[in-house]
Amino acid sequence: MLGLTYVATSVSAGSFVGFPSLIYTNGWVMAFWIGGYMVGGLTSKGVLAKRLNQVSRLSGAITVPDVLRDRFQSPTLGTLSGVFLLVFLLFNLWGQFKAGGLITREACRGVQESSAYQSARDRTAYALDKADVWSESDSADKADTIYDRAYPDYVLGVLIFALTVVAYTTYGGFWAVTWTDVLQGVIIVGGAMLLMVLALIKVGGLQQATHSLHDIDPDLLTGPGPKNFLPPGLAVSFFMLWTLGAMGQPVGMVRLMACRDTPTLRRSLFLIGIYYALIYVPLVITFICARVLFPKEYLGHSDDIMPAMALAVTEDFPLVGGLILAAPYAAAMSAVAGFLLLMSSSLVRDLYQRNVNFDVSPRTVKLISYGTTAVVGVLITFMALRPWEYLQYLIIFSTSGMACTFLAPTVMALYWKRATRAGALGAVLGGFLTIFLLWGLGWMGVGKAESQDSVPLETKAPAPSPPSATAKAATNPSIKPLYLWDLDPLVYGLAVSFVAGIGISLLTQPPPPDHVHRYFLERHQPEPSSERPS
């Protein structure tokens, strides 16, 4: 169960919507890009699992900021960690809700002619028009973007997705999410493998797909990919992101803290790598086939390729298409449920109970948890109405941000007795600020220049109308971070975080031995007196 819940939470909408989008755009090099993820479970569980579970039990902590607060005896560190965690989770959930809306929109195509669906769509379109968010009269000018005539269908999909996930997360809590994660994990693995088989049948086999891909663009067959997508520095960076970065994800750490015993950890450690291989290898093959079936149709809005491919290979078997669409939907649901639960526990435990009212009653805690989960769900739903154009970059930003903020202080807390509260605080701030600085500079276009080479091939030829806004955003380098010397911000964030944490710890007063030895299962022995007995 632990392995499936860990996989279901880790395999988010980024894996089934954002990752296929990049495979479709960049080809076989994406197999190298995701390769480190196969051992992500080994690094996170093998390095942190046993000690994190042990320390959380000794301190009674239920969240990662809780662990840091108690281990370093610092309310400031606990509160700051909770706030930073909420920031990154908001960005991640923004992408998850977009994916849920896109998948639900495609899944509802079979019932779009029904009176019930038409009534709901008309009301949604009317509300969007009155709120001055979208107008059907202007949608013709936004063809091939998410704001085209199908935008009300997308919004309706987001609302259905949000209502489903927020409801069962709010009322079911941790164990409801755990048990649904088990079922969703099975659906995710089965859906990925079934989609690969159908895609290979559709294109005539993997060899035929590779030959066809060469005719479309030879750069799709080898690294660094089209337009130098994955130079060596970034290849190393993403290997670090999926291995070291996986260790620093609080949503996975919470699962490790709740583990029952060491044998369970060992079994899940073995199974996670198998689960990942059964998901990501089929996804790479499937969306190599997708580029063959749709050479240029989705280059401007490649986040749509997953649901489009699922429907294309099952056009004669709509029931099978629905079962395959259940895989990305399950991935988005499991991730959103885990993140919402983590946000709720962080708000209630780390910010309210530990700072405002420590003696709050269990009933009040439950009511506040219900309320915060619902409020956060509504907030993300409104954010999803204006979705980020390229989903996977939201996932990468939040993943690298959490890794750079939480990995160094967590490792110091678990394995270094000399680590101090000032050092942990420096590690948290150093990682957080480095990631935001480099991503912020990238979003502002610093160090980048628009060039003809950055424009997709289909937009270079003269056309009667300009490329769509989505096409520009999907290839616009400003949506990416600033890559100094072709290295991802994760590399700099981790380096700054560890250097700051270790350096400041060595320059500050060691923590009290009695407190530290408690977390290392040692009894502090007082130093022998230098005085002679009289």
VMD Tcl script that draws the C-alpha trace (Angstrom):
set ca {
  {0.00 0.00 0.00}
  {2.81 2.44 0.87}
  {4.43 1.93 -2.54}
  {1.19 2.53 -4.44}
  {0.23 5.60 -2.42}
  {3.72 7.04 -2.87}
  {3.60 6.40 -6.63}
  {0.04 7.70 -7.03}
  {0.94 10.95 -5.25}
  {4.24 11.37 -7.12}
  {2.77 10.57 -10.54}
  {0.75 13.72 -10.93}
  {-0.91 15.45 -13.86}
  {2.57 16.57 -14.85}
  {3.38 12.94 -15.66}
  {0.27 12.39 -17.78}
  {-0.22 15.83 -19.35}
  {2.95 17.93 -19.03}
  {5.45 15.10 -19.64}
  {3.63 13.76 -22.75}
  {3.53 17.35 -24.01}
  {7.33 17.51 -23.87}
  {7.75 14.05 -25.45}
  {5.50 15.08 -28.31}
  {7.52 18.28 -28.81}
  {11.08 17.00 -28.26}
  {11.11 13.28 -29.08}
  {13.31 10.49 -27.75}
  {15.57 12.73 -25.69}
  {12.77 12.82 -23.12}
  {13.63 9.22 -22.17}
  {16.96 10.55 -20.92}
  {15.24 13.57 -19.34}
  {13.03 11.36 -17.14}
  {15.60 8.59 -16.54}
  {16.53 9.77 -13.06}
  {12.92 9.41 -11.93}
  {13.25 5.62 -12.08}
  {15.50 5.71 -9.01}
  {13.76 8.64 -7.29}
  {11.97 6.28 -4.92}
  {15.25 4.55 -4.05}
  {16.97 7.80 -3.11}
  {14.09 9.27 -1.12}
  {13.24 6.12 0.79}
  {16.75 4.72 1.03}
  {18.25 7.93 2.44}
  {15.48 9.55 4.48}
  {12.69 7.08 5.19}
  {13.84 5.25 8.31}
  {15.38 8.25 10.08}
  {12.49 10.56 9.20}
  {9.97 8.06 10.50}
  {12.02 7.62 13.66}
  {12.45 11.35 14.35}
  {8.79 12.16 13.67}
  {7.72 9.50 16.19}
  {10.15 10.79 18.80}
  {8.90 14.37 18.43}
  {5.24 13.65 17.71}
  {5.49 15.66 14.47}
  {2.93 15.15 11.71}
  {4.31 17.55 9.06}
  {7.77 18.39 7.75}
  {7.72 21.96 9.18}
  {6.70 20.30 12.45}
  {9.84 18.12 12.36}
  {12.10 21.10 11.67}
  {10.44 23.20 14.35}
  {10.87 20.57 17.08}
  {14.32 19.34 16.06}
  {15.78 22.87 16.00}
  {13.53 24.34 18.73}
  {12.56 27.22 16.46}
  {8.96 28.43 16.02}
  {10.23 30.88 13.38}
  {11.69 28.05 11.31}
  {8.48 26.02 11.58}
  {6.26 28.93 10.57}
  {8.50 30.03 7.71}
  {8.73 26.48 6.38}
  {4.94 26.18 6.49}
  {4.48 29.41 4.52}
  {7.05 28.42 1.86}
  {5.44 25.01 1.52}
  {2.05 26.63 0.86}
  {3.55 28.85 -1.84}
  {5.01 25.96 -3.83}
  {1.92 23.79 -3.41}
  {-0.26 26.58 -4.81}
  {1.81 26.62 -8.01}
  {1.70 22.84 -8.29}
  {-2.05 22.67 -7.74}
  {-2.56 25.36 -10.37}
  {-1.13 22.95 -12.93}
  {-3.02 19.93 -11.57}
  {-6.38 21.67 -11.85}
  {-5.64 22.72 -15.42}
  {-4.92 19.09 -16.30}
  {-8.11 17.96 -14.57}
  {-10.12 20.47 -16.60}
  {-8.56 19.41 -19.92}
  {-9.08 15.69 -19.24}
  {-12.67 16.15 -18.06}
  {-13.45 18.26 -21.15}
  {-12.30 15.47 -23.43}
  {-14.06 12.79 -21.38}
  {-17.34 14.69 -21.70}
  {-17.30 14.81 -25.50}
  {-19.57 11.80 -25.67}
  {-22.31 13.57 -23.70}
  {-21.95 17.10 -25.06}
  {-25.13 16.77 -27.10}
  {-27.24 15.82 -24.08}
  {-29.67 18.37 -22.72}
  {-28.19 18.20 -19.21}
  {-24.67 18.96 -20.45}
  {-25.85 21.71 -22.80}
  {-27.76 23.35 -19.97}
  {-24.71 23.28 -17.69}
  {-22.48 24.59 -20.47}
  {-24.83 27.42 -21.35}
  {-24.98 28.54 -17.73}
  {-21.20 28.40 -17.49}
  {-20.78 30.44 -20.68}
  {-23.34 33.00 -19.44}
  {-21.53 33.36 -16.10}
  {-18.16 33.80 -17.83}
  {-19.61 36.44 -20.15}
  {-21.20 38.38 -17.29}
  {-17.97 38.23 -15.28}
  {-16.11 39.60 -18.33}
  {-13.80 36.58 -18.29}
  {-14.69 35.23 -21.74}
  {-17.00 36.17 -24.59}
  {-18.22 33.88 -27.33}
  {-18.10 36.75 -29.81}
  {-14.35 37.13 -29.19}
  {-13.55 33.42 -29.14}
  {-13.10 33.24 -32.92}
  {-10.01 35.44 -32.57}
  {-8.56 32.99 -30.03}
  {-8.68 29.81 -32.10}
  {-6.21 27.11 -31.07}
  {-5.91 28.56 -27.58}
  {-7.60 27.45 -24.41}
  {-9.86 30.52 -24.68}
  {-11.50 29.38 -27.93}
  {-15.14 28.34 -28.27}
  {-14.48 25.30 -26.07}
  {-13.36 27.41 -23.09}
  {-16.72 26.97 -21.25}
  {-16.24 23.20 -21.63}
  {-12.81 23.53 -20.02}
  {-14.22 25.62 -17.16}
  {-17.02 23.10 -16.64}
  {-14.37 20.37 -16.55}
  {-12.40 22.26 -13.90}
  {-15.55 22.67 -11.78}
  {-16.41 18.96 -12.00}
  {-12.84 17.97 -11.17}
  {-12.61 20.42 -8.26}
  {-15.95 19.36 -6.76}
  {-14.97 15.68 -6.92}
  {-11.50 15.95 -5.41}
  {-12.14 18.66 -2.83}
  {-15.25 16.87 -1.54}
  {-13.67 13.49 -0.82}
  {-10.43 15.04 0.46}
  {-12.30 17.38 2.82}
  {-14.52 14.74 4.36}
  {-12.35 11.64 4.02}
  {-9.05 12.94 5.36}
  {-5.75 11.08 5.27}
  {-7.07 7.52 5.16}
  {-9.62 8.25 2.45}
  {-6.81 9.72 0.34}
  {-4.58 6.72 1.11}
  {-7.13 4.12 0.04}
  {-8.14 6.03 -3.10}
  {-4.43 6.40 -3.92}
  {-4.10 2.60 -3.93}
  {-6.90 2.24 -6.49}
  {-5.65 5.20 -8.50}
  {-2.13 3.71 -8.56}
  {-3.49 0.54 -10.18}
  {-5.46 2.59 -12.73}
  {-2.41 4.73 -13.57}
  {-0.17 1.72 -14.29}
  {-2.85 -0.14 -16.26}
  {-3.85 2.92 -18.29}
  {-0.27 3.76 -19.28}
  {0.45 0.22 -20.50}
  {-2.85 -0.15 -22.38}
  {-2.36 3.20 -24.12}
  {1.13 2.15 -25.27}
  {-0.16 -1.09 -26.79}
  {-2.95 0.67 -28.69}
  {-0.59 3.41 -29.91}
  {1.91 0.88 -31.27}
  {-0.88 -0.95 -33.09}
  {-2.11 2.36 -34.54}
  {1.27 3.37 -36.03}
  {2.41 -0.11 -37.08}
  {5.07 -0.76 -34.44}
  {7.95 1.08 -32.79}
  {10.33 0.66 -35.75}
  {7.83 2.23 -38.12}
  {7.23 5.06 -35.65}
  {10.97 5.77 -35.44}
  {11.35 5.87 -39.25}
  {8.39 8.22 -39.52}
  {9.83 10.42 -36.78}
  {13.08 10.76 -38.76}
  {11.10 12.04 -41.75}
  {9.36 14.65 -39.57}
  {12.54 15.92 -37.87}
  {15.80 13.93 -37.39}
  {16.49 15.90 -34.19}
  {13.55 14.08 -32.58}
  {15.61 10.86 -32.56}
  {18.64 11.96 -30.58}
  {19.99 14.39 -28.02}
  {20.00 17.23 -27.32}
  {16.70 17.25 -29.22}
  {15.06 19.97 -31.30}
  {16.50 23.47 -30.76}
  {19.07 22.17 -28.26}
  {16.34 21.25 -25.77}
  {18.54 19.16 -23.43}
  {22.24 20.12 -23.49}
  {24.59 18.14 -21.20}
  {24.32 20.61 -18.31}
  {20.52 20.42 -18.25}
  {20.64 16.63 -18.61}
  {22.70 16.42 -15.41}
  {20.41 18.98 -13.76}
  {17.26 16.99 -14.45}
  {18.86 13.77 -13.25}
  {19.55 15.60 -9.99}
  {16.00 17.00 -9.96}
  {14.36 13.58 -10.17}
  {16.77 11.89 -7.73}
  {17.89 14.43 -5.13}
  {14.79 16.55 -5.73}
  {12.53 13.59 -4.96}
  {14.08 13.40 -1.50}
  {13.00 16.95 -0.70}
  {9.28 16.65 -1.44}
  {7.21 17.12 1.74}
  {4.20 15.33 0.26}
  {6.33 12.17 -0.05}
  {7.93 12.71 3.34}
  {4.51 12.68 5.02}
  {3.90 9.21 3.58}
  {7.23 8.05 5.00}
  {6.41 9.51 8.42}
  {3.18 7.50 8.50}
  {4.84 4.19 7.60}
  {4.24 1.35 10.08}
  {7.59 -0.47 10.19}
  {10.93 -1.13 8.46}
  {9.86 -4.27 6.50}
  {7.09 -2.22 4.89}
  {9.66 0.38 3.85}
  {11.91 -2.29 2.32}
  {9.10 -3.84 0.26}
  {7.88 -0.48 -1.01}
  {11.47 0.51 -1.84}
  {11.68 -2.47 -4.20}
  {8.26 -1.96 -5.78}
  {8.41 1.79 -6.46}
  {11.11 1.46 -9.15}
  {9.04 -1.21 -10.90}
  {5.91 0.94 -10.79}
  {7.77 3.92 -12.23}
  {9.21 1.84 -15.08}
  {5.75 0.48 -15.92}
  {4.43 4.04 -16.17}
  {7.15 6.17 -17.77}
  {8.57 3.78 -20.38}
  {5.09 3.26 -21.90}
  {4.45 7.02 -21.82}
  {7.63 7.76 -23.78}
  {6.75 5.18 -26.44}
  {3.12 6.29 -26.62}
  {3.85 9.94 -27.31}
  {6.62 9.17 -29.77}
  {3.77 7.48 -31.64}
  {1.60 10.55 -31.04}
  {4.07 12.77 -32.93}
  {3.79 10.35 -35.87}
  {-0.02 10.47 -35.83}
  {-0.16 14.26 -35.33}
  {3.05 15.71 -36.86}
  {2.16 19.38 -36.29}
  {-1.44 19.62 -35.15}
  {-0.74 20.07 -31.43}
  {2.61 21.87 -31.44}
  {0.96 25.14 -30.46}
  {-1.01 23.61 -27.55}
  {0.80 20.38 -26.76}
  {-0.74 20.03 -23.29}
  {-3.82 18.72 -25.15}
  {-1.99 15.77 -26.70}
  {-2.69 13.26 -23.89}
  {-6.50 13.30 -24.06}
  {-6.37 13.69 -27.86}
  {-4.16 10.60 -28.18}
  {-6.35 8.55 -25.85}
  {-9.39 9.30 -28.01}
  {-7.54 8.84 -31.31}
  {-6.39 5.28 -30.59}
  {-9.79 4.23 -29.21}
  {-12.13 5.96 -31.66}
  {-13.86 2.65 -32.39}
  {-13.97 1.66 -28.71}
  {-15.21 4.67 -26.72}
  {-15.52 2.65 -23.51}
  {-11.81 1.76 -23.69}
  {-11.03 5.43 -24.34}
  {-12.86 6.36 -21.17}
  {-10.91 3.76 -19.19}
  {-7.61 5.14 -20.53}
  {-8.61 8.72 -19.69}
  {-9.21 7.47 -16.16}
  {-5.40 7.07 -15.78}
  {-4.44 10.77 -16.15}
  {-7.58 11.73 -14.23}
  {-6.53 9.39 -11.40}
  {-3.00 10.86 -11.49}
  {-4.35 14.39 -11.14}
  {-6.84 13.38 -8.44}
  {-4.27 11.55 -6.32}
  {-1.78 14.42 -6.51}
  {-4.40 17.07 -5.75}
  {-5.80 15.10 -2.82}
  {-2.33 14.65 -1.33}
  {-1.41 18.31 -1.83}
  {-4.70 19.60 -0.46}
  {-4.31 17.41 2.62}
  {-0.74 18.62 3.08}
  {-1.79 22.27 2.73}
  {-4.63 21.81 5.20}
  {-2.41 20.12 7.78}
  {0.28 22.78 7.32}
  {-2.20 25.63 7.78}
  {-3.88 24.07 10.79}
  {-0.90 22.46 12.52}
  {2.10 24.61 11.57}
  {0.48 28.03 11.42}
  {-2.57 27.90 13.72}
  {-2.13 25.20 16.36}
  {1.61 25.70 16.94}
  {1.43 29.52 16.95}
  {-2.07 30.65 17.96}
  {-3.86 28.02 20.04}
  {-1.87 24.95 21.04}
  {-4.69 23.55 23.22}
  {-7.31 23.65 20.46}
  {-9.81 20.78 20.73}
  {-9.78 17.90 18.21}
  {-13.28 18.88 17.07}
  {-12.14 22.43 16.30}
  {-9.09 21.12 14.47}
  {-11.36 18.95 12.32}
  {-13.68 21.86 11.51}
  {-10.78 24.17 10.64}
  {-9.28 21.43 8.44}
  {-12.57 21.06 6.57}
  {-12.79 24.80 6.09}
  {-9.20 25.34 4.95}
  {-9.35 22.43 2.48}
  {-12.54 23.83 0.95}
  {-11.20 27.40 0.81}
  {-7.93 26.33 -0.81}
  {-9.85 24.22 -3.31}
  {-12.03 27.19 -4.29}
  {-8.96 29.46 -4.60}
  {-7.15 27.02 -6.91}
  {-10.32 26.58 -8.96}
  {-10.39 30.32 -9.67}
  {-6.67 30.28 -10.50}
  {-7.27 27.44 -12.98}
  {-9.65 29.68 -14.95}
  {-6.50 31.50 -16.10}
  {-4.19 28.51 -16.57}
  {-0.45 28.58 -17.17}
  {0.17 27.85 -20.83}
  {2.76 25.12 -20.36}
  {1.86 22.88 -17.43}
  {5.11 20.98 -16.96}
  {7.10 24.09 -16.08}
  {4.79 24.73 -13.13}
  {5.50 21.19 -11.92}
  {9.26 21.61 -12.36}
  {9.22 24.97 -10.56}
  {7.31 23.65 -7.54}
  {9.31 20.40 -7.40}
  {12.70 22.11 -7.53}
  {11.51 24.83 -5.16}
  {10.44 22.36 -2.47}
  {13.63 20.35 -2.91}
  {15.88 23.39 -2.51}
  {13.89 24.68 0.47}
  {13.44 21.46 2.47}
  {16.11 18.91 1.54}
  {19.15 20.51 3.19}
  {17.51 21.36 6.54}
  {15.85 17.92 6.68}
  {19.12 16.06 6.02}
  {20.85 18.25 8.63}
  {18.09 17.59 11.13}
  {18.25 13.82 10.66}
  {21.97 13.16 10.34}
  {24.06 16.03 11.77}
  {24.13 16.64 15.50}
  {26.08 19.88 15.06}
  {23.36 21.52 12.92}
  {21.92 24.64 14.53}
  {18.64 26.51 14.23}
  {20.42 29.44 12.54}
  {21.98 27.02 10.04}
  {18.62 25.39 9.27}
  {17.02 28.79 8.83}
  {19.83 29.83 6.48}
  {19.37 26.64 4.46}
  {15.62 27.21 4.07}
  {15.99 30.87 3.09}
  {18.98 30.27 0.81}
  {17.25 27.57 -1.23}
  {13.92 29.40 -1.43}
  {15.40 32.75 -2.49}
  {17.77 31.21 -5.06}
  {14.96 29.35 -6.81}
  {12.68 32.38 -6.87}
  {15.50 34.63 -8.10}
  {16.50 32.43 -11.06}
  {12.94 31.57 -12.07}
  {11.86 35.19 -11.66}
  {14.72 36.44 -13.83}
  {13.80 33.85 -16.45}
  {10.16 34.91 -16.46}
  {11.31 38.51 -17.00}
  {13.41 37.39 -19.97}
  {16.81 38.12 -18.41}
  {19.64 36.39 -20.28}
  {17.37 35.41 -23.17}
  {16.71 36.81 -26.57}
  {13.87 36.07 -28.95}
  {15.28 34.55 -32.10}
  {13.96 33.06 -35.27}
  {15.24 29.70 -34.10}
  {12.95 29.78 -31.07}
  {9.86 29.90 -33.29}
  {8.38 26.55 -34.32}
  {8.81 25.56 -37.95}
  {5.15 25.89 -38.82}
  {5.13 29.59 -37.81}
  {8.17 30.65 -39.87}
  {6.35 30.63 -43.16}
  {4.15 33.63 -43.94}
  {0.57 33.10 -42.85}
  {-2.60 35.09 -43.19}
  {-2.85 35.46 -39.41}
  {-0.26 35.59 -36.60}
  {0.52 32.50 -34.50}
  {-1.83 31.90 -31.63}
  {-1.05 33.14 -28.14}
  {-0.69 29.58 -26.95}
  {1.74 28.71 -29.70}
  {3.90 31.64 -28.70}
  {3.73 30.80 -25.01}
  {4.53 27.16 -25.56}
  {7.81 28.00 -27.26}
  {8.55 31.33 -25.65}
  {11.79 31.01 -23.67}
  {10.55 33.49 -21.06}
  {8.37 30.80 -19.45}
  {11.56 28.96 -18.52}
  {13.97 29.91 -15.72}
  {17.37 31.47 -16.19}
  {19.77 28.60 -16.94}
  {23.21 29.83 -15.86}
  {25.84 27.83 -17.79}
  {23.11 25.43 -18.94}
  {22.36 24.29 -15.39}
  {18.88 24.23 -13.89}
  {18.19 26.52 -10.89}
  {17.87 23.36 -8.77}
  {21.66 22.90 -8.87}
  {22.30 26.41 -7.57}
  {19.45 26.24 -5.07}
  {20.70 23.01 -3.50}
  {24.29 24.28 -3.44}
  {23.33 27.56 -1.74}
  {21.04 25.78 0.72}
  {23.62 23.21 1.84}
  {26.52 25.69 1.95}
  {24.45 28.19 3.96}
  {23.18 25.51 6.34}
  {26.57 23.96 7.00}
  {28.51 27.24 7.09}
  {26.15 29.06 9.44}
  {25.92 26.01 11.72}
  {29.69 25.91 12.08}
  {29.79 29.61 12.90}
  {27.07 29.52 15.56}
  {26.75 28.00 19.02}
  {26.07 24.22 19.02}
  {22.59 23.14 20.13}
  {22.05 21.77 23.67}
  {23.40 18.18 23.83}
  {20.45 16.90 25.88}
  {18.01 17.99 23.20}
  {20.03 16.72 20.24}
  {20.89 13.31 21.70}
  {17.21 12.60 22.18}
  {16.77 12.50 18.39}
  {19.79 10.25 17.91}
  {18.66 7.77 20.57}
  {21.68 8.56 22.70}
  {21.96 9.50 26.34}
  {24.09 12.53 27.04}
  {27.03 11.69 29.29}
  {28.26 14.67 31.35}
  {31.93 15.47 31.01}
  {34.04 14.25 33.98}
  {34.97 16.93 36.45}
  {38.53 18.21 36.32}
  {38.58 18.77 40.10}
  {40.48 16.30 42.30}
  {38.58 14.57 45.06}
  {39.44 15.99 48.42}
}
mol new
graphics top color blue
foreach p $ca { graphics top sphere $p radius 0.5 }
foreach p [lrange $ca 0 end-1] q [lrange $ca 1 end] { graphics top cylinder $p $q radius 0.2 }
display resetview
